[in-house]
């Protein structure tokens, strides 16, 4: 059964995750959501199965659990995760393919995060010279090694999608008249990959699958067993309730972040854009930590005092 379970984040790791980067919570969530969306878009353009792209989402989340997001450019981490997972999967992609896709997604012609009329497609906006490609390749290969080292070379990811199909079949939701429940279930599982709560790192696949089935049936008014059917799938009421709320909150969180920080979602967020936002708030980023001018001055003074 080991192939159906994942190594879960510990309480100390979750606490350390917040201390690794003292960026404001809204910025952390915006960066995470946008980068995961970028990863999904790259997987589609690379014609990768959703299972491969979802694994890349989970690998990225695991990496940021133990490493500050500020340590590397966000898009580079996304590209390295996609390249790494595809490399060991059934459909590997070359660094050149990954480079071309991210060059497009990061260009002004990319449809990602944009609304309204797009610019006239101009291939020059995402053309990569050989020097640009080799620089990208160097960064991605270095990041691939860094991700593997940080995760102790454990890249196993068990996804809940297959279990969800089994549960739907058990509950007789795979018939033609009830197929909408299965589609909504998969939508919930894919959306949960974007959750800032990192649901895929804190709960096992069987619990995620059960919560997605519950949400889908609830949305569509599908008739469910009168008994506490989720206990058959080894999920207690408390865990189910947390996941149900967590999955439902992702869409609202994304909308809220887009309304509060529209300038970060006009394209793919970069460290430069985030730093500009921090400066606007009167904060400074030092080794991934956000500090006000006064706090930074106090820290410098303490360092000087300790040297005397």
C-alpha positions in Angstrom: 0.0 0.0 0.0 3.0 2.3 0.1 2.5 3.4 -3.4 -0.9 4.8 -2.4 0.4 7.1 0.3 2.7 10.1 0.5 5.2 11.4 3.0 3.3 14.1 4.8 4.6 17.4 6.1 5.2 17.5 9.8 4.1 20.3 12.2 7.7 21.5 12.5 8.1 21.7 8.7 4.9 23.7 8.4 6.1 26.1 11.1 9.5 26.3 9.5 7.9 27.1 6.1 6.4 30.3 7.6 9.7 31.2 9.2 11.7 30.6 6.0 10.2 33.5 4.3 8.6 36.3 6.4 6.9 37.7 3.3 3.3 38.9 4.1 0.8 36.1 4.0 -1.1 37.6 1.0 2.1 37.8 -1.0 3.1 34.2 -0.1 -0.3 33.0 -1.2 -0.3 35.0 -4.4 3.2 33.7 -5.4 2.2 30.1 -4.6 -1.1 30.2 -6.5 0.4 32.0 -9.6 3.4 29.6 -9.8 1.2 26.6 -9.5 -1.1 28.0 -12.3 2.1 28.5 -14.4 3.1 24.9 -13.8 -0.4 23.7 -15.0 -0.2 25.9 -18.1 3.3 24.6 -18.9 2.1 21.0 -18.6 -0.7 21.6 -21.1 1.6 23.3 -23.6 4.1 20.5 -23.3 1.2 18.0 -23.9 1.9 16.2 -20.6 -0.8 14.1 -18.9 -2.5 15.8 -16.0 -1.0 13.1 -13.7 2.5 14.3 -14.6 1.6 18.0 -14.2 -0.1 17.4 -10.9 3.0 15.5 -9.6 5.1 18.6 -10.6 2.7 20.8 -8.6 3.3 18.6 -5.5 7.0 18.4 -6.0 7.1 22.2 -6.2 5.1 22.6 -3.0 7.4 20.1 -1.2 10.4 22.1 -2.3 9.0 25.3 -1.0 8.2 23.7 2.2 11.9 23.3 3.0 13.3 26.2 0.9 12.4 29.9 0.9 10.4 30.8 -2.3 12.6 33.8 -2.4 15.8 31.7 -3.0 15.1 31.3 -6.7 13.1 32.9 -9.5 9.5 31.5 -9.2 9.2 30.5 -12.9 12.6 28.7 -12.7 11.3 26.5 -9.9 8.2 25.7 -11.8 10.2 24.8 -14.9 12.6 22.6 -13.0 9.7 20.7 -11.3 8.0 20.0 -14.6 11.3 18.9 -16.2 12.2 16.7 -13.3 8.9 14.9 -13.1 8.5 14.5 -16.9 12.1 13.2 -17.1 11.3 10.2 -14.8 7.8 9.7 -16.3 6.5 8.0 -19.4 6.8 11.2 -21.6 10.1 13.0 -20.9 10.5 16.5 -22.3 13.9 18.0 -23.4 15.3 21.1 -21.8 14.7 22.8 -25.2 11.0 22.0 -25.2 10.6 23.3 -21.6 12.6 26.4 -22.4 10.5 27.3 -25.4 7.2 26.8 -23.5 8.3 29.0 -20.5 9.7 31.6 -22.9 6.2 31.9 -24.4 4.4 31.8 -21.0 6.6 34.6 -19.6 6.2 36.7 -22.7 3.7 39.6 -23.2 1.8 37.4 -25.7 1.0 34.7 -23.1 -2.7 34.3 -22.4 -1.9 33.2 -18.8 -3.5 35.5 -16.2 -4.4 38.1 -18.8 -7.9 39.4 -19.5 -9.3 41.4 -22.4 -7.7 41.7 -25.8 -4.3 40.2 -26.3 -1.5 41.7 -28.2 -1.0 40.7 -31.8 1.0 37.5 -31.7 4.6 38.4 -32.2 7.0 35.5 -32.1 9.9 37.9 -31.5 8.5 38.5 -27.9 9.3 34.9 -26.9 12.2 34.1 -29.2 15.2 32.7 -27.4 18.7 33.1 -28.5 21.2 30.3 -28.0 22.7 32.3 -25.1 19.3 32.7 -23.4 18.6 29.0 -23.9 21.9 27.8 -22.4 21.4 30.2 -19.5 18.0 28.8 -18.9 19.3 25.2 -19.2 22.0 25.9 -16.7 19.6 27.3 -14.1 17.1 24.5 -14.5 19.7 21.7 -14.2 21.1 23.3 -11.1 17.7 23.7 -9.6 16.8 20.0 -10.5 19.8 18.9 -8.4 18.8 21.3 -5.6 15.2 20.0 -5.6 16.4 16.4 -5.5 18.8 17.1 -2.6 16.2 19.0 -0.6 13.7 16.2 -1.0 16.3 13.5 -0.2 15.8 12.2 -3.8 12.3 11.1 -2.8 10.1 12.1 -5.8 7.3 9.6 -5.2 3.9 11.3 -5.5 0.6 9.3 -5.0 -2.3 11.2 -6.5 -5.9 10.9 -5.4 -7.5 10.9 -8.8 -7.5 7.2 -9.4 -8.8 6.6 -5.9 -11.6 9.1 -6.5 -12.7 7.1 -9.6 -12.8 4.0 -7.5 -14.9 5.7 -4.8 -17.3 7.1 -7.5 -17.7 3.6 -8.9 -18.4 2.3 -5.4 -21.1 4.9 -4.9 -22.5 4.3 -8.3 -21.7 7.8 -9.7 -20.1 6.6 -13.0 -23.3 6.0 -14.9 -24.0 8.2 -17.9 -26.7 10.1 -16.0 -24.4 10.9 -13.1 -21.2 11.6 -15.0 -21.2 15.3 -14.0 -20.4 14.2 -10.5 -17.2 12.6 -11.7 -16.2 15.6 -13.7 -16.8 17.9 -10.7 -14.8 15.6 -8.5 -11.7 15.8 -10.7 -12.1 19.6 -10.9 -12.0 19.8 -7.1 -8.9 17.6 -7.0 -7.1 19.7 -9.6 -8.1 23.0 -8.0 -6.8 21.7 -4.6 -3.3 21.7 -6.1 -3.4 25.5 -5.9 -4.5 25.6 -2.3 -2.1 27.8 -0.2 -2.9 25.4 2.7 -0.9 22.8 0.7 -3.6 20.2 1.2 -1.6 17.6 -0.9 1.2 17.9 1.7 -0.9 17.5 4.8 -3.4 14.8 3.9 -3.2 11.4 2.2 -4.7 10.8 -1.2 -7.7 8.7 0.1 -8.8 11.7 2.2 -8.5 14.1 -0.6 -10.5 11.9 -2.9 -13.3 11.4 -0.4 -13.6 15.2 0.2 -13.7 15.9 -3.5 -16.5 13.3 -4.0 -18.4 14.8 -1.1 -18.1 18.4 -2.5 -19.0 17.3 -6.0 -22.1 15.5 -4.8 -23.1 18.4 -2.6 -22.8 20.9 -5.4 -24.9 18.9 -7.8 -27.5 17.7 -5.3 -26.6 14.0 -5.9 -28.2 11.6 -3.5 -25.6 10.1 -1.1 -25.9 7.2 1.3 -27.7 8.1 4.6 -24.9 6.6 6.7 -21.5 8.0 7.4 -20.1 6.6 4.1 -16.8 8.4 4.4 -15.7 6.1 7.3 -15.7 3.2 4.8 -12.9 5.0 3.1 -11.0 5.5 6.4 -11.7 9.2 6.7 -13.2 10.6 10.0 -15.7 13.5 10.1 -13.2 16.1 11.4 -10.7 15.5 8.6 -13.4 15.4 6.0 -14.9 18.7 7.3 -11.5 20.4 7.1 -10.8 19.2 3.6 -14.3 20.1 2.3 -13.9 23.7 3.6 -10.3 23.9 2.3 -11.2 22.8 -1.2 -14.1 25.1 -1.4 -12.0 28.1 -0.3 -9.4 27.9 -3.1 -11.5 29.7 -5.7 -12.4 32.5 -3.3 -8.8 32.9 -2.3 -7.7 33.2 -5.9 -10.4 35.8 -6.7 -9.5 37.7 -3.5 -5.8 37.8 -4.4 -6.5 38.9 -7.9 -8.7 41.8 -6.7 -6.2 42.9 -4.0 -3.0 42.5 -6.0 -4.1 42.9 -9.7 -0.6 44.1 -10.8 0.9 40.8 -9.7 -1.5 38.8 -11.9 -1.1 40.8 -15.1 1.6 38.3 -16.0 3.6 35.7 -14.2 4.8 37.2 -10.9 8.6 37.6 -10.6 10.8 38.4 -7.7 11.3 41.9 -9.1 7.5 42.6 -9.0 7.2 41.2 -5.5 10.2 43.3 -4.4 8.5 46.4 -5.8 5.3 45.6 -3.9 7.4 45.2 -0.7 9.0 48.6 -1.3 5.6 50.1 -1.8 4.6 48.8 1.6 7.8 50.1 3.2 9.3 46.7 3.7 12.7 45.2 2.7 13.5 41.7 1.7 16.7 40.3 3.3 17.5 36.6 2.8 13.8 36.0 2.2 12.7 37.9 5.2 10.5 41.0 5.1 11.6 43.8 7.4 10.6 47.4 7.8 13.2 50.1 7.5 13.3 50.5 11.3 13.6 46.8 11.9 16.5 46.6 9.4 18.2 49.6 11.0 17.9 48.0 14.5 19.4 44.8 13.2 22.3 46.6 11.7 22.9 48.5 15.0 22.8 45.2 17.0 25.3 43.7 14.6 27.6 46.7 15.0 27.3 46.6 18.8 28.2 43.0 18.9 31.4 43.7 17.2 32.6 46.2 19.8 
